Amino acid sequence: MIVRAAMLRADVLQMGSWLRRTIIGTTMPPVPSTRFQAPGNLADRMASLEDSRLKLARAEVHLHALQSEAEAFLESDPAATRAVPEGDNGKHLVLAKMIKSAPREWSNFIGDFAHNCRSALDTAVYSLSDQPSSSNQFPICSTAGAYSDEISRDRLGGVSHSHQTVIDCHQPYHLDEEARHLHPLSILRTVSNIDKHRTIVPALTSGRISDIRVYAIVDGQPVACRVEQIGLGFLKKAESPIARVSAPVCDGFESEIAVNIFASFGKGVPKNLWGEPVIGCFLKILEELTTVIDELEKA
């Protein structure tokens, strides 16, 4: 039995276009070609926060690199399908599985992205302080008590009340307990701390069927089959059925399967992040940090 599968993959390219449009096109200036020298007085630093924007621009470079790696991964045909008879009633099962895993090198892009984003926040606090010190740091807290503790450790020493208000408003602890752990800043803190102090952050490749069409080859011509999708369409390392096909007696099948394949967080991060898409989370982090920097400039 012959089965030929065509994987249709557009989600990663579309994600990349959206990223370039929203981050490069509207909210972030291009990285200067000459070396940047920080303004010498507080007023200039408060007006520009250029150091932090440079960090965000560099984080975007790492995200684009991960995007390119993901596109190359998709071109390597990481999933496989086949059809097997299901009894003698003319029905067949379409089986599918992931046959390749995400390269470990992806963890470097994840760590470098997180490092530059975390540095952008800490650099902003240091730039805004009229008495900058080694204690300065942008706090990221999931409880009000933890935030008070950070303030008592002089994390925002020398930072004006208006700027402190902006920083407080963006804290995850303002959300309900379940949502705060998926706040962009919470994810950034988690990924950054793991990468800096423990180990590389692993990425897994996940796939999900969004559409499947199967054609029986009868006398050399494709004939559309009735397809019943099975389950939620998730692809796993172990081969599993994704569809049941009713077909006439034929020489084989051709299938067109639309598969969304994305990089997700795997073991090594807290369970609340397992399975969350890496690129989707990172886009939210960039959006959140851009908003924070914009509001600090205006405060």
C-alpha atoms as a printed R data frame, in Angstrom:
    type eleno elety resid chain resno       x      y       z
1   ATOM     1    CA   MET     A     1   0.000  0.000   0.000
2   ATOM     2    CA   ILE     A     2   1.374  3.367  -1.037
3   ATOM     3    CA   VAL     A     3   0.863  6.427   1.130
4   ATOM     4    CA   ARG     A     4   2.264  9.799   0.159
5   ATOM     5    CA   ALA     A     5   1.776 12.649   2.613
6   ATOM     6    CA   ALA     A     6   2.121 16.352   1.930
7   ATOM     7    CA   MET     A     7   2.662 18.404   5.087
8   ATOM     8    CA   LEU     A     8   1.317 21.949   4.775
9   ATOM     9    CA   ARG     A     9   3.247 24.285   7.048
10  ATOM    10    CA   ALA     A    10   2.495 27.984   7.187
11  ATOM    11    CA   ASP     A    11   2.183 28.796  10.878
12  ATOM    12    CA   VAL     A    12   5.871 29.415  11.579
13  ATOM    13    CA   LEU     A    13   6.332 31.717   8.594
14  ATOM    14    CA   GLN     A    14   3.217 33.660   9.518
15  ATOM    15    CA   MET     A    15   4.425 33.953  13.097
16  ATOM    16    CA   GLY     A    16   7.727 35.364  11.851
17  ATOM    17    CA   SER     A    17   6.001 37.947   9.671
18  ATOM    18    CA   TRP     A    18   3.797 39.050  12.553
19  ATOM    19    CA   LEU     A    19   6.833 39.324  14.817
20  ATOM    20    CA   ARG     A    20   8.735 41.514  12.382
21  ATOM    21    CA   ARG     A    21   5.706 43.719  11.788
22  ATOM    22    CA   THR     A    22   4.844 44.343  15.422
23  ATOM    23    CA   ILE     A    23   8.310 44.547  16.947
24  ATOM    24    CA   ILE     A    24  10.540 45.986  14.245
25  ATOM    25    CA   GLY     A    25   7.937 47.893  12.296
26  ATOM    26    CA   THR     A    26   6.166 49.820  15.009
27  ATOM    27    CA   THR     A    27   7.551 49.580  18.510
28  ATOM    28    CA   MET     A    28  11.315 49.176  18.358
29  ATOM    29    CA   PRO     A    29  13.989 51.216  16.594
30  ATOM    30    CA   PRO     A    30  16.685 49.381  14.614
31  ATOM    31    CA   VAL     A    31  19.950 48.642  16.388
32  ATOM    32    CA   PRO     A    32  22.441 51.462  15.642
33  ATOM    33    CA   SER     A    33  25.451 50.477  13.552
34  ATOM    34    CA   THR     A    34  27.826 52.443  15.808
35  ATOM    35    CA   ARG     A    35  28.602 51.604  19.397
36  ATOM    36    CA   PHE     A    36  26.096 53.158  21.798
37  ATOM    37    CA   GLN     A    37  27.358 55.365  24.624
38  ATOM    38    CA   ALA     A    38  25.026 55.810  27.588
39  ATOM    39    CA   PRO     A    39  23.864 59.374  28.339
40  ATOM    40    CA   GLY     A    40  25.851 60.926  31.134
41  ATOM    41    CA   ASN     A    41  23.058 62.448  33.242
42  ATOM    42    CA   LEU     A    42  19.874 61.124  34.809
43  ATOM    43    CA   ALA     A    43  17.520 63.323  32.788
44  ATOM    44    CA   ASP     A    44  18.868 61.962  29.494
45  ATOM    45    CA   ARG     A    45  18.695 58.379  30.726
46  ATOM    46    CA   MET     A    46  15.109 58.799  31.878
47  ATOM    47    CA   ALA     A    47  14.154 60.294  28.515
48  ATOM    48    CA   SER     A    48  15.463 57.507  26.345
49  ATOM    49    CA   LEU     A    49  16.062 54.209  28.203
50  ATOM    50    CA   GLU     A    50  18.026 53.370  25.081
51  ATOM    51    CA   ASP     A    51  20.103 50.728  26.852
52  ATOM    52    CA   SER     A    52  16.967 48.717  27.573
53  ATOM    53    CA   ARG     A    53  15.722 49.052  24.003
54  ATOM    54    CA   LEU     A    54  19.060 47.777  22.725
55  ATOM    55    CA   LYS     A    55  18.671 44.747  24.962
56  ATOM    56    CA   LEU     A    56  15.179 44.127  23.592
57  ATOM    57    CA   ALA     A    57  16.461 44.463  20.039
58  ATOM    58    CA   ARG     A    58  19.107 41.851  20.782
59  ATOM    59    CA   ALA     A    59  16.488 39.542  22.304
60  ATOM    60    CA   GLU     A    60  14.551 39.842  19.078
61  ATOM    61    CA   VAL     A    61  17.638 38.735  17.116
62  ATOM    62    CA   HIS     A    62  17.776 35.529  19.188
63  ATOM    63    CA   LEU     A    63  14.056 34.961  18.645
64  ATOM    64    CA   HIS     A    64  14.488 35.344  14.878
65  ATOM    65    CA   ALA     A    65  17.345 32.838  15.029
66  ATOM    66    CA   LEU     A    66  15.080 30.354  16.811
67  ATOM    67    CA   GLN     A    67  12.418 31.068  14.205
68  ATOM    68    CA   SER     A    68  14.838 30.240  11.391
69  ATOM    69    CA   GLU     A    69  15.856 27.010  13.109
70  ATOM    70    CA   ALA     A    70  12.194 26.069  13.485
71  ATOM    71    CA   GLU     A    71  11.567 26.675   9.782
72  ATOM    72    CA   ALA     A    72  14.532 24.458   8.861
73  ATOM    73    CA   PHE     A    73  13.225 21.788  11.230
74  ATOM    74    CA   LEU     A    74   9.856 21.810   9.475
75  ATOM    75    CA   GLU     A    75  11.538 21.348   6.104
76  ATOM    76    CA   SER     A    76  13.178 18.161   7.403
77  ATOM    77    CA   ASP     A    77   9.805 16.325   7.514
78  ATOM    78    CA   PRO     A    78   9.689 15.634  11.270
79  ATOM    79    CA   ALA     A    79   6.378 13.717  11.099
80  ATOM    80    CA   ALA     A    80   5.407 10.525   9.253
81  ATOM    81    CA   THR     A    81   2.064  8.950   8.312
82  ATOM    82    CA   ARG     A    82   0.865  5.629   6.946
83  ATOM    83    CA   ALA     A    83  -2.451  3.833   6.357
84  ATOM    84    CA   VAL     A    84  -3.308  0.306   7.534
85  ATOM    85    CA   PRO     A    85  -6.443 -1.804   6.846
86  ATOM    86    CA   GLU     A    86  -9.047 -1.960   9.612
87  ATOM    87    CA   GLY     A    87 -10.722 -5.295   9.103
88  ATOM    88    CA   ASP     A    88 -12.317 -6.337   5.788
89  ATOM    89    CA   ASN     A    89 -14.892 -3.568   5.574
90  ATOM    90    CA   GLY     A    90 -12.896 -1.262   3.315
91  ATOM    91    CA   LYS     A    91 -11.926  1.047   6.158
92  ATOM    92    CA   HIS     A    92  -8.359  2.076   6.948
93  ATOM    93    CA   LEU     A    93  -6.671  3.809   9.845
94  ATOM    94    CA   VAL     A    94  -4.268  6.655   9.187
95  ATOM    95    CA   LEU     A    95  -1.419  6.499  11.702
96  ATOM    96    CA   ALA     A    96   1.006  9.329  12.436
97  ATOM    97    CA   LYS     A    97   3.922 10.087  14.728
98  ATOM    98    CA   MET     A    98   6.743 12.550  15.302
99  ATOM    99    CA   ILE     A    99  10.011 11.036  14.076
100 ATOM   100    CA   LYS     A   100  12.392 13.858  15.000
101 ATOM   101    CA   SER     A   101  13.019 15.865  18.160
102 ATOM   102    CA   ALA     A   102  13.972 19.499  18.584
103 ATOM   103    CA   PRO     A   103  17.755 20.058  18.441
104 ATOM   104    CA   ARG     A   104  19.314 20.763  21.833
105 ATOM   105    CA   GLU     A   105  20.890 23.886  20.338
106 ATOM   106    CA   TRP     A   106  17.469 25.543  20.497
107 ATOM   107    CA   SER     A   107  18.022 25.861  24.250
108 ATOM   108    CA   ASN     A   108  20.826 28.352  23.590
109 ATOM   109    CA   PHE     A   109  18.451 30.682  21.738
110 ATOM   110    CA   ILE     A   110  15.921 30.345  24.548
111 ATOM   111    CA   GLY     A   111  18.502 31.209  27.207
112 ATOM   112    CA   ASP     A   112  20.008 34.112  25.262
113 ATOM   113    CA   PHE     A   113  16.557 35.572  24.618
114 ATOM   114    CA   ALA     A   114  15.652 35.368  28.307
115 ATOM   115    CA   HIS     A   115  18.976 36.868  29.385
116 ATOM   116    CA   ASN     A   116  18.583 39.946  27.191
117 ATOM   117    CA   CYS     A   117  14.967 40.481  28.229
118 ATOM   118    CA   ARG     A   118  15.779 40.198  31.932
119 ATOM   119    CA   SER     A   119  18.747 42.531  31.470
120 ATOM   120    CA   ALA     A   120  16.514 45.068  29.702
121 ATOM   121    CA   LEU     A   121  14.345 45.349  32.813
122 ATOM   122    CA   ASP     A   122  17.240 45.564  35.276
123 ATOM   123    CA   THR     A   123  19.029 48.105  33.088
124 ATOM   124    CA   ALA     A   124  15.882 50.252  33.052
125 ATOM   125    CA   VAL     A   125  15.731 50.352  36.850
126 ATOM   126    CA   TYR     A   126  19.436 51.190  37.120
127 ATOM   127    CA   SER     A   127  19.078 53.968  34.546
128 ATOM   128    CA   LEU     A   128  16.085 55.511  36.331
129 ATOM   129    CA   SER     A   129  17.658 55.556  39.782
130 ATOM   130    CA   ASP     A   130  19.161 58.840  40.986
131 ATOM   131    CA   GLN     A   131  21.351 56.765  43.321
132 ATOM   132    CA   PRO     A   132  22.127 53.628  41.289
133 ATOM   133    CA   SER     A   133  23.646 50.731  43.224
134 ATOM   134    CA   SER     A   134  24.218 46.999  43.004
135 ATOM   135    CA   SER     A   135  20.905 46.481  44.820
136 ATOM   136    CA   ASN     A   136  18.889 47.884  41.913
137 ATOM   137    CA   GLN     A   137  16.828 45.272  40.093
138 ATOM   138    CA   PHE     A   138  13.448 45.049  38.406
139 ATOM   139    CA   PRO     A   139  11.350 42.935  40.806
140 ATOM   140    CA   ILE     A   140   9.089 40.235  39.373
141 ATOM   141    CA   CYS     A   141   6.787 38.872  42.062
142 ATOM   142    CA   SER     A   142   3.826 36.524  42.200
143 ATOM   143    CA   THR     A   143   2.661 37.670  45.654
144 ATOM   144    CA   ALA     A   144   2.257 41.045  47.306
145 ATOM   145    CA   GLY     A   145   4.412 39.855  50.203
146 ATOM   146    CA   ALA     A   146   7.277 38.943  47.890
147 ATOM   147    CA   TYR     A   147   7.038 42.355  46.240
148 ATOM   148    CA   SER     A   148   7.221 44.105  49.622
149 ATOM   149    CA   ASP     A   149  10.295 42.034  50.474
150 ATOM   150    CA   GLU     A   150  11.990 43.100  47.247
151 ATOM   151    CA   ILE     A   151  11.246 46.752  47.944
152 ATOM   152    CA   SER     A   152  12.724 46.373  51.440
153 ATOM   153    CA   ARG     A   153  15.914 45.057  49.803
154 ATOM   154    CA   ASP     A   154  16.215 48.394  47.996
155 ATOM   155    CA   ARG     A   155  15.568 46.949  44.538
156 ATOM   156    CA   LEU     A   156  14.018 50.247  43.470
157 ATOM   157    CA   GLY     A   157  16.278 52.505  45.527
158 ATOM   158    CA   GLY     A   158  16.512 55.977  44.002
159 ATOM   159    CA   VAL     A   159  13.659 55.324  41.557
160 ATOM   160    CA   SER     A   160  10.887 57.928  41.528
161 ATOM   161    CA   HIS     A   161   7.398 57.207  42.845
162 ATOM   162    CA   SER     A   162   5.852 57.528  39.363
163 ATOM   163    CA   HIS     A   163   8.260 54.975  37.917
164 ATOM   164    CA   GLN     A   164   7.725 52.653  40.871
165 ATOM   165    CA   THR     A   165   3.985 52.846  40.210
166 ATOM   166    CA   VAL     A   166   4.504 51.658  36.620
167 ATOM   167    CA   ILE     A   167   6.662 48.754  37.805
168 ATOM   168    CA   ASP     A   168   4.117 47.781  40.474
169 ATOM   169    CA   CYS     A   169   1.225 47.846  37.979
170 ATOM   170    CA   HIS     A   170   2.943 45.239  35.798
171 ATOM   171    CA   GLN     A   171   3.567 42.747  38.605
172 ATOM   172    CA   PRO     A   172   2.053 39.271  38.176
173 ATOM   173    CA   TYR     A   173   0.673 39.281  41.738
174 ATOM   174    CA   HIS     A   174  -2.176 41.552  40.627
175 ATOM   175    CA   LEU     A   175  -3.717 38.624  38.699
176 ATOM   176    CA   ASP     A   176  -5.579 35.679  40.200
177 ATOM   177    CA   GLU     A   177  -3.417 32.835  41.446
178 ATOM   178    CA   GLU     A   178  -3.843 30.611  38.387
179 ATOM   179    CA   ALA     A   179  -3.206 33.343  35.811
180 ATOM   180    CA   ARG     A   180  -0.227 34.978  37.501
181 ATOM   181    CA   HIS     A   181   2.058 32.018  36.780
182 ATOM   182    CA   LEU     A   182   1.506 32.460  33.028
183 ATOM   183    CA   HIS     A   183   2.022 36.220  33.136
184 ATOM   184    CA   PRO     A   184   4.781 37.119  30.620
185 ATOM   185    CA   LEU     A   185   7.031 38.417  33.400
186 ATOM   186    CA   SER     A   186   6.547 35.233  35.444
187 ATOM   187    CA   ILE     A   187   7.541 33.129  32.447
188 ATOM   188    CA   LEU     A   188  10.570 35.347  31.862
189 ATOM   189    CA   ARG     A   189  11.665 35.046  35.496
190 ATOM   190    CA   THR     A   190  11.292 31.258  35.427
191 ATOM   191    CA   VAL     A   191  13.164 30.716  32.160
192 ATOM   192    CA   SER     A   192  15.898 33.194  33.052
193 ATOM   193    CA   ASN     A   193  16.538 31.694  36.490
194 ATOM   194    CA   ILE     A   194  16.655 28.124  35.191
195 ATOM   195    CA   ASP     A   195  19.045 29.048  32.382
196 ATOM   196    CA   LYS     A   196  21.333 31.118  34.626
197 ATOM   197    CA   HIS     A   197  21.454 28.975  37.731
198 ATOM   198    CA   ARG     A   198  20.474 25.394  36.883
199 ATOM   199    CA   THR     A   199  20.563 24.011  33.358
200 ATOM   200    CA   ILE     A   200  19.602 24.759  29.783
201 ATOM   201    CA   VAL     A   201  15.868 25.099  29.163
202 ATOM   202    CA   PRO     A   202  14.751 22.158  27.001
203 ATOM   203    CA   ALA     A   203  12.391 22.550  24.060
204 ATOM   204    CA   LEU     A   204  10.123 19.848  22.711
205 ATOM   205    CA   THR     A   205   8.471 19.675  19.313
206 ATOM   206    CA   SER     A   206   4.724 19.244  19.342
207 ATOM   207    CA   GLY     A   207   2.386 18.693  16.428
208 ATOM   208    CA   ARG     A   208  -1.331 18.896  15.908
209 ATOM   209    CA   ILE     A   209  -3.408 18.016  12.854
210 ATOM   210    CA   SER     A   210  -5.536 20.932  11.659
211 ATOM   211    CA   ASP     A   211  -6.844 19.313   8.471
212 ATOM   212    CA   ILE     A   212  -6.555 15.959   6.725
213 ATOM   213    CA   ARG     A   213  -7.661 14.874   3.251
214 ATOM   214    CA   VAL     A   214  -7.160 11.373   1.879
215 ATOM   215    CA   TYR     A   215  -7.491 10.205  -1.716
216 ATOM   216    CA   ALA     A   216  -7.723  6.579  -2.893
217 ATOM   217    CA   ILE     A   217  -5.791  5.815  -6.063
218 ATOM   218    CA   VAL     A   218  -8.182  3.962  -8.394
219 ATOM   219    CA   ASP     A   219  -6.946  3.171 -11.902
220 ATOM   220    CA   GLY     A   220  -4.275  5.804 -11.495
221 ATOM   221    CA   GLN     A   221  -6.725  8.551 -10.494
222 ATOM   222    CA   PRO     A   222  -7.256 10.077  -7.011
223 ATOM   223    CA   VAL     A   223 -10.729  9.625  -5.526
224 ATOM   224    CA   ALA     A   224 -11.649 11.625  -2.422
225 ATOM   225    CA   CYS     A   225 -12.362  9.471   0.627
226 ATOM   226    CA   ARG     A   226 -14.633 10.134   3.569
227 ATOM   227    CA   VAL     A   227 -12.396 10.958   6.528
228 ATOM   228    CA   GLU     A   228 -13.319 10.766  10.201
229 ATOM   229    CA   GLN     A   229 -10.710 12.481  12.379
230 ATOM   230    CA   ILE     A   230  -9.873 10.614  15.586
231 ATOM   231    CA   GLY     A   231  -9.189 12.389  18.864
232 ATOM   232    CA   LEU     A   232  -7.705 15.869  19.151
233 ATOM   233    CA   GLY     A   233  -5.121 15.312  16.436
234 ATOM   234    CA   PHE     A   234  -1.977 15.599  18.581
235 ATOM   235    CA   LEU     A   235   1.158 13.968  17.199
236 ATOM   236    CA   LYS     A   236   3.375 12.025  19.577
237 ATOM   237    CA   LYS     A   237   6.583 10.025  19.401
238 ATOM   238    CA   ALA     A   238   4.542  6.835  19.593
239 ATOM   239    CA   GLU     A   239   2.529  6.086  16.489
240 ATOM   240    CA   SER     A   240  -1.186  6.659  17.028
241 ATOM   241    CA   PRO     A   241  -4.330  6.826  14.857
242 ATOM   242    CA   ILE     A   242  -5.376 10.266  13.677
243 ATOM   243    CA   ALA     A   243  -8.168  9.366  11.225
244 ATOM   244    CA   ARG     A   244 -10.416  6.605   9.907
245 ATOM   245    CA   VAL     A   245 -10.887  6.438   6.137
246 ATOM   246    CA   SER     A   246 -13.691  4.791   4.166
247 ATOM   247    CA   ALA     A   247 -12.324  3.905   0.739
248 ATOM   248    CA   PRO     A   248 -13.061  1.687  -2.246
249 ATOM   249    CA   VAL     A   249 -10.702 -1.075  -3.348
250 ATOM   250    CA   CYS     A   250  -7.621  0.801  -4.514
251 ATOM   251    CA   ASP     A   251  -3.933  0.626  -5.275
252 ATOM   252    CA   GLY     A   252  -2.942  2.994  -2.465
253 ATOM   253    CA   PHE     A   253  -3.588  6.379  -0.950
254 ATOM   254    CA   GLU     A   254  -2.403  9.951  -1.145
255 ATOM   255    CA   SER     A   255  -2.922 12.210   1.827
256 ATOM   256    CA   GLU     A   256  -2.722 15.943   2.373
257 ATOM   257    CA   ILE     A   257  -2.264 16.654   6.045
258 ATOM   258    CA   ALA     A   258  -2.040 20.141   7.485
259 ATOM   259    CA   VAL     A   259   0.125 19.933  10.602
260 ATOM   260    CA   ASN     A   260   0.921 22.768  12.981
261 ATOM   261    CA   ILE     A   261   4.289 21.931  14.519
262 ATOM   262    CA   PHE     A   262   5.700 24.179  17.221
263 ATOM   263    CA   ALA     A   263   8.387 24.254  19.879
264 ATOM   264    CA   SER     A   264   7.075 23.958  23.413
265 ATOM   265    CA   PHE     A   265   8.569 23.940  26.893
266 ATOM   266    CA   GLY     A   266   9.406 20.474  28.175
267 ATOM   267    CA   LYS     A   267  10.505 18.943  31.457
268 ATOM   268    CA   GLY     A   268  12.929 21.120  33.355
269 ATOM   269    CA   VAL     A   269  10.451 23.954  33.803
270 ATOM   270    CA   PRO     A   270   7.539 24.069  36.288
271 ATOM   271    CA   LYS     A   271   4.553 21.947  35.283
272 ATOM   272    CA   ASN     A   272   2.414 25.000  34.575
273 ATOM   273    CA   LEU     A   273   4.711 25.728  31.597
274 ATOM   274    CA   TRP     A   274   4.807 22.202  30.162
275 ATOM   275    CA   GLY     A   275   3.505 22.244  26.619
276 ATOM   276    CA   GLU     A   276   3.309 26.038  26.362
277 ATOM   277    CA   PRO     A   277   4.582 27.226  22.941
278 ATOM   278    CA   VAL     A   278   8.011 28.836  23.263
279 ATOM   279    CA   ILE     A   279   7.649 31.370  20.437
280 ATOM   280    CA   GLY     A   280   4.133 32.361  21.490
281 ATOM   281    CA   CYS     A   281   5.303 32.987  25.069
282 ATOM   282    CA   PHE     A   282   8.332 34.941  23.893
283 ATOM   283    CA   LEU     A   283   6.209 37.174  21.677
284 ATOM   284    CA   LYS     A   284   4.061 38.016  24.701
285 ATOM   285    CA   ILE     A   285   7.200 38.753  26.728
286 ATOM   286    CA   LEU     A   286   8.496 41.161  24.077
287 ATOM   287    CA   GLU     A   287   5.125 42.872  23.916
288 ATOM   288    CA   GLU     A   288   4.958 43.206  27.696
289 ATOM   289    CA   LEU     A   289   8.510 44.555  28.008
290 ATOM   290    CA   THR     A   290   8.011 47.034  25.194
291 ATOM   291    CA   THR     A   291   4.919 48.338  26.995
292 ATOM   292    CA   VAL     A   292   6.815 48.584  30.289
293 ATOM   293    CA   ILE     A   293   9.675 50.565  28.735
294 ATOM   294    CA   ASP     A   294   7.254 52.868  26.884
295 ATOM   295    CA   GLU     A   295   5.327 53.592  30.089
296 ATOM   296    CA   LEU     A   296   8.512 54.195  32.093
297 ATOM   297    CA   GLU     A   297   9.608 56.759  29.515
298 ATOM   298    CA   LYS     A   298   6.299 58.593  29.806
299 ATOM   299    CA   ALA     A   299   6.048 58.454  33.631
